[in-house]
């Protein structure tokens, strides 16, 4: 599947100025000085992609308007869960368990952090079951990337690890994980949490369940 482009919505220089709380000429000056990336229409008007505007605002430490987040967030595939673990036996057990126990769910597999990043960017899973210790990009770094890049769809992240829970749990939760499970895994508890996350996505108006 080809990667979805998040460069969909564009803004004129005047719209950029209004969003940023500046006058139109200031926005034009940003563009002409090549501080703000833009392109020119056949009619000679400047246009700025939402992604490029957010990059510019973040580079300058400026507030990103709330409405821009919706433009950048790619919808996730609600029926897809990605399992990221270099333990191939456990990875395959989890895949079979999820597909057997959860109706209409498909499970993809990745065995290192770099492969996981590619799959997330291309297929936009709704949930990522993520091991902390992997070759290449580790789980904490990947979780931070997921949370910092709206174009990845903002999937829910469930962290799993065999290292010290006291050390790993706060690191992963601070990185943006939605839940944490130590190995050996309690499969029923993991399934229960996944069902909760799926239900919350399908029924966003419900009050969020507190982390147990």
C-alpha positions as CSV (number, residue, x, y, z in Angstrom):
1,X,0.0,0.0,0.0
2,X,1.3,3.4,-0.9
3,X,2.0,5.8,1.9
4,X,-0.8,8.3,2.3
5,X,0.3,11.9,1.9
6,X,-0.4,14.2,4.8
7,X,0.2,17.3,2.6
8,X,-3.5,17.7,1.8
9,X,-4.7,21.1,3.0
10,X,-3.0,24.3,1.9
11,X,-3.2,27.9,3.2
12,X,-2.8,31.2,1.5
13,X,-0.4,33.8,2.9
14,X,-3.4,35.7,4.4
15,X,-4.7,32.5,6.0
16,X,-1.2,31.8,7.5
17,X,-1.1,35.4,8.8
18,X,-4.5,34.9,10.5
19,X,-3.6,31.6,12.0
20,X,-0.3,33.0,13.4
21,X,-1.8,36.3,14.6
22,X,0.4,38.5,12.3
23,X,-0.2,40.8,9.4
24,X,-0.3,39.5,5.9
25,X,3.0,41.1,4.9
26,X,4.8,39.3,7.7
27,X,3.7,35.9,6.4
28,X,4.8,36.9,2.9
29,X,8.2,38.0,4.3
30,X,8.6,34.6,5.9
31,X,8.0,32.9,2.6
32,X,10.2,35.2,0.5
33,X,13.0,34.8,3.0
34,X,12.5,31.0,2.7
35,X,11.9,30.6,6.4
36,X,8.5,29.2,5.6
37,X,8.3,26.7,2.8
38,X,5.7,27.5,0.1
39,X,4.8,27.0,-3.5
40,X,3.3,29.4,-6.1
41,X,0.0,28.8,-7.9
42,X,-0.3,29.4,-11.7
43,X,-1.9,32.8,-10.7
44,X,1.2,33.8,-8.7
45,X,-0.3,33.3,-5.2
46,X,1.6,31.7,-2.4
47,X,0.3,28.4,-0.9
48,X,1.6,26.7,2.2
49,X,1.1,23.0,3.1
50,X,-0.3,22.4,6.7
51,X,2.7,20.2,7.4
52,X,5.2,22.8,6.4
53,X,3.4,25.5,8.4
54,X,3.6,23.3,11.6
55,X,7.3,22.6,11.0
56,X,7.9,26.3,10.7
57,X,5.9,27.1,13.9
58,X,7.7,24.4,15.9
59,X,11.1,25.6,14.7
60,X,10.3,29.1,16.0
61,X,8.8,27.9,19.3
62,X,5.4,29.3,18.3
63,X,2.1,27.9,19.3
64,X,0.5,25.4,16.8
65,X,-3.2,26.3,16.3
66,X,-5.5,23.4,17.4
67,X,-7.2,23.2,14.0
68,X,-3.9,22.3,12.3
69,X,-3.7,19.1,14.3
70,X,-6.7,17.7,12.5
71,X,-5.2,18.5,9.1
72,X,-2.0,16.6,10.0
73,X,-3.5,13.5,11.7
74,X,-3.9,10.6,9.3
75,X,-6.9,8.3,10.1
76,X,-5.8,4.9,11.5
77,X,-6.9,1.5,10.3
78,X,-9.2,0.6,13.1
79,X,-9.0,-3.1,12.3
80,X,-5.2,-3.4,12.4
81,X,-2.9,-4.0,15.3
82,X,0.9,-4.1,14.9
83,X,3.0,-6.3,17.1
84,X,6.6,-5.2,17.5
85,X,8.9,-7.7,19.2
86,X,12.2,-9.3,18.1
87,X,11.1,-12.5,20.0
88,X,9.6,-14.2,16.9
89,X,7.9,-16.9,18.9
90,X,6.1,-14.5,21.2
91,X,5.3,-12.2,18.3
92,X,3.6,-15.0,16.4
93,X,1.8,-16.3,19.5
94,X,0.4,-12.7,20.0
95,X,-0.6,-12.5,16.4
96,X,-2.6,-15.7,16.5
97,X,-4.1,-14.9,19.9
98,X,-5.3,-11.5,18.8
99,X,-6.8,-12.7,15.5
100,X,-8.5,-15.6,17.2
101,X,-9.9,-13.6,20.2
102,X,-10.7,-10.3,18.7
103,X,-13.4,-10.2,16.0
104,X,-12.5,-8.3,12.7
105,X,-8.9,-7.7,13.9
106,X,-5.9,-8.2,11.7
107,X,-2.4,-8.4,13.2
108,X,0.7,-7.2,11.4
109,X,4.2,-8.1,12.7
110,X,7.5,-6.3,12.9
111,X,10.7,-7.6,14.5
112,X,12.7,-4.4,14.9
113,X,12.0,-0.7,15.5
114,X,12.9,0.4,12.0
115,X,10.6,-2.2,10.3
116,X,7.9,-1.1,12.8
117,X,8.3,2.6,11.8
118,X,7.9,1.7,8.2
119,X,4.8,-0.3,8.7
120,X,3.2,2.4,11.0
121,X,3.9,5.0,8.3
122,X,2.5,2.9,5.5
123,X,-0.4,1.1,7.1
124,X,-1.4,3.3,10.1
125,X,-2.4,0.6,12.7
126,X,-4.8,1.7,15.4
127,X,-2.8,-0.1,18.1
128,X,0.9,-0.9,18.5
129,X,2.0,-3.6,20.9
130,X,5.6,-2.5,21.4
131,X,8.5,-4.2,23.1
132,X,11.1,-1.9,24.6
133,X,14.3,-3.7,23.9
134,X,14.8,-4.4,20.2
135,X,17.6,-4.2,17.6
136,X,17.8,-0.9,15.8
137,X,15.3,1.7,17.0
138,X,14.3,0.9,20.6
139,X,10.8,1.0,21.9
140,X,11.1,4.2,23.9
141,X,12.5,6.1,20.9
142,X,9.8,4.7,18.6
143,X,7.1,5.6,21.0
144,X,8.4,9.2,21.2
145,X,8.5,9.3,17.4
146,X,4.9,8.1,17.2
147,X,3.7,10.8,19.6
148,X,5.6,13.6,17.9
149,X,4.6,12.8,14.4
150,X,0.9,13.4,13.7
151,X,1.3,11.9,10.2
152,X,1.7,8.5,11.7
153,X,-2.0,8.5,12.8
154,X,-1.4,8.6,16.6
155,X,-2.1,4.9,17.3
156,X,-2.5,3.7,20.9
157,X,0.7,2.2,22.2
158,X,0.9,-0.8,24.6
159,X,4.4,-1.3,25.9
160,X,5.6,-4.7,26.9
161,X,9.0,-5.6,28.3
162,X,11.0,-8.2,30.2
163,X,13.3,-5.7,31.9
164,X,12.7,-4.2,35.4
165,X,9.2,-2.9,35.5
166,X,10.1,-0.2,38.1
167,X,12.5,1.3,35.6
168,X,10.7,0.7,32.3
169,X,7.1,1.7,33.2
170,X,7.8,5.4,33.9
171,X,10.0,5.7,30.9
172,X,7.4,4.3,28.5
173,X,4.5,6.1,30.1
174,X,6.5,9.4,29.9
175,X,7.2,8.6,26.2
176,X,3.4,8.5,25.6
177,X,2.4,4.8,26.0
178,X,-1.2,4.2,26.8
179,X,-0.5,1.0,28.9
180,X,2.3,-1.1,30.1
181,X,2.6,-4.9,30.7
182,X,5.6,-6.8,32.1
183,X,6.7,-10.1,30.7
184,X,5.8,-12.9,31.1
185,X,2.6,-11.4,29.7
186,X,-0.8,-11.8,31.3
187,X,-2.6,-12.5,28.0
188,X,-6.1,-12.0,29.4
189,X,-5.2,-8.6,30.9
190,X,-3.6,-7.6,27.6
191,X,-6.7,-8.6,25.6
192,X,-8.9,-6.7,28.0
193,X,-6.9,-3.6,27.6
194,X,-6.9,-3.9,23.8
195,X,-10.7,-4.3,23.9
196,X,-11.0,-1.1,26.0
197,X,-8.8,0.9,23.6
198,X,-10.8,-0.4,20.6
199,X,-14.1,0.6,22.3
200,X,-12.8,4.0,23.2
201,X,-11.9,4.6,19.5
202,X,-15.3,3.4,18.4
203,X,-17.1,5.4,21.1
204,X,-15.0,8.6,21.6
205,X,-17.7,10.3,23.6
206,X,-17.5,7.8,26.4
207,X,-15.4,8.7,29.5
208,X,-11.8,7.4,29.1
209,X,-11.2,4.4,31.3
210,X,-8.5,5.0,33.9
211,X,-5.2,3.1,33.7
212,X,-5.2,0.2,36.1
